[in-house]
Structure formats: structure tokens, C-alpha cells
Amino acid sequence: MYNVAMNKKIVFEEKPEGFDSVVKVVTSYLEYENKFLILRYTDAKSKLWTAPGGKVEAGEATVDAFHRELHEETGIILRDVSDAIALKTLYFQYGDVSYECYPFHVQLSKKPEVLLSAEHEEYTWTSLNDAIQNYTLIPGAKQGISIHFSNAVNYGI
């Protein structure tokens, strides 16, 4: 499922011509002291790393999916809903997989306790530069991170 050429562009800032997807997903960039939370999948996903997130359910608002997925995967509940900042929607397309990604960024003032779901076996807080260089991320994650955080000098990207 994840056998993608490393240099192939699979993330688009504008909807590509002929893009057809009914799948919508959310991604959570949780930041604490310039480090971001990433999770490692269990064997089912080849132990790749990713930010918390998942599919938006039918009729569900993306911000609601963000909160639901964050809680399901990490046990984290954000007390102030306005803390989540919606970032630019991205379009992922590789092979016969196409989906719209709705990322959210949250700057945390306190490091939360993380309680992993069975879907993930490990987590870490890491800089974006370290995540890009030293972790095996899901396809498109490096491109997505670079798009959303390329203007942030503190991240070293």
C-alpha cells in the first residue's frame, strides 16, 4: 500500500486536474516547546510514523474529526476548541489512493499525557527537521510538513 517512489510528488496545494476523492482525513500537528507529536503505527502499517489523525466520518465537520481522532489515538482532549488552527488543505494522490487532508496546528502550553490506542505502538516529541531526516514517515508527510511549516525559521526546514 505504501510502496511509493521517494521523489515522486504526491502532495498538492491545489486540487489536481481529474482529482476525484470521497475520502477526507484530518492531521494534528501538536506542538510543545518547538517539538511535535508523532506516532508509530503497529505492524499493520509497516511501523511508519505519522502525526495523529484519521478519516472524517460522513456528515462530520473537519474540526470535530480533528478532536475525535486526536482523542481516539492519543487520549488527548483539548479544553479550548479555539486552540486548533486550521492549515491549508492538501490533496494527496498516489497510485489509486486519493484523499483531501485537513491539517490542524495546536501550540500547547503544557505537555499532555499521551495514551496510545492499539493502532500505534510508540510516540515521540521531535522537531520537524528531525522527523523529516530521521524517521520513516508515511508517504507525503515530508512534503506536507514542508508546505505547512517552510516559513517557520525555528523549525530548521
C-alpha positions in Angstrom: 0.0 0.0 0.0 2.8 2.4 0.8 5.3 1.5 -1.9 5.8 5.0 -3.4 8.8 6.4 -5.2 10.6 8.7 -2.7 11.0 11.6 -5.1 7.5 11.4 -6.7 5.2 14.4 -5.9 2.1 13.1 -4.2 1.1 16.1 -2.3 -0.6 19.1 -4.0 -1.5 22.5 -2.6 -4.2 22.9 -5.3 -6.6 20.2 -6.4 -5.0 18.4 -9.4 -6.9 18.1 -12.6 -9.0 15.0 -12.6 -8.6 14.6 -8.8 -11.6 12.6 -7.5 -11.8 11.6 -3.9 -14.6 11.0 -1.5 -12.1 10.4 1.4 -11.3 13.2 3.7 -8.8 13.0 6.6 -7.5 15.2 9.3 -4.0 15.6 10.7 -3.0 17.0 14.0 0.3 19.0 14.4 0.6 19.2 18.2 3.5 21.5 19.2 5.1 21.8 22.6 8.4 23.7 23.1 9.2 23.5 19.3 8.6 19.8 19.2 5.8 17.9 17.5 4.0 14.7 18.5 4.4 11.8 16.1 3.1 8.3 16.4 4.4 5.0 15.1 1.9 2.6 13.6 1.8 -1.1 14.7 2.8 -3.8 12.2 -0.3 -3.3 10.1 1.1 -0.1 8.6 4.8 -1.2 8.4 5.7 0.8 11.6 5.7 4.1 9.7 5.5 7.4 11.7 2.8 10.0 11.3 1.1 12.8 13.1 -2.2 11.9 14.9 -5.2 11.9 12.5 -7.6 9.9 10.5 -10.7 9.7 8.4 -13.5 12.3 8.6 -16.8 10.4 9.1 -19.8 11.1 6.9 -21.5 14.4 7.9 -18.8 15.2 10.4 -17.1 18.7 10.4 -13.4 18.5 10.0 -12.7 20.3 13.3 -14.9 17.7 15.1 -13.0 14.9 13.3 -9.7 16.5 14.4 -10.8 16.4 18.1 -12.3 12.9 17.8 -9.2 11.4 16.1 -6.8 13.2 18.5 -8.7 11.7 21.5 -9.0 8.3 19.9 -5.3 8.0 19.0 -3.7 9.8 21.9 -6.2 10.2 24.7 -5.7 14.0 24.5 -8.7 16.2 24.9 -8.2 19.9 24.1 -10.1 22.0 26.6 -10.2 25.1 24.4 -11.5 24.3 21.0 -10.2 27.6 19.6 -6.6 26.4 20.2 -6.8 24.4 16.9 -5.7 26.5 13.9 -6.8 25.0 10.5 -4.0 25.0 8.0 -4.2 24.9 4.2 -6.0 21.8 2.8 -3.7 19.5 0.9 -4.5 16.9 -1.8 -2.8 13.6 -1.7 -2.7 11.3 -4.8 -0.5 8.2 -5.3 -1.4 5.1 -7.2 -5.2 4.6 -6.8 -5.2 6.4 -3.4 -6.6 10.0 -3.4 -7.7 12.0 -0.4 -8.1 15.5 0.9 -6.2 16.3 4.1 -7.4 18.9 6.6 -4.5 19.7 8.9 -4.7 21.5 12.2 -1.9 23.0 14.3 -2.1 23.5 18.1 0.5 25.3 20.2 0.4 23.7 23.6 1.5 25.5 26.8 1.6 22.2 28.8 2.9 18.8 27.6 -0.1 16.4 27.7 -0.1 12.8 28.8 -0.3 10.5 25.7 -2.3 7.3 25.9 -1.8 5.4 22.7 -4.6 3.4 21.0 -3.9 -0.1 19.8 -3.3 1.4 16.3 0.0 2.8 17.5 2.8 1.4 19.5 5.1 4.3 20.2 5.2 8.1 20.2 7.8 10.8 20.5 8.1 14.6 20.6 10.5 15.7 17.9 11.5 18.7 15.9 10.1 18.8 12.4 13.6 18.8 11.0 14.4 15.7 13.0 11.2 14.0 11.9 11.9 14.7 8.2 15.5 13.5 8.4 15.4 10.6 10.9 12.0 9.0 10.9 10.3 6.8 8.3 7.2 8.9 7.8 4.0 7.9 5.8 4.1 8.9 2.1 3.6 12.6 1.6 4.3 13.5 5.2 7.6 15.2 4.5 6.1 17.2 1.6 3.1 18.2 3.8 5.3 19.3 6.7 7.5 21.3 4.3 4.4 23.0 2.8 2.9 24.0 6.2 6.0 24.9 8.1 8.5 26.1 5.4 8.2 29.7 6.5 8.9 28.9 10.2 12.6 29.7 10.7 12.6 28.0 14.2 11.9 24.6 12.6 15.1 24.5 10.5 13.3 23.4 7.4 
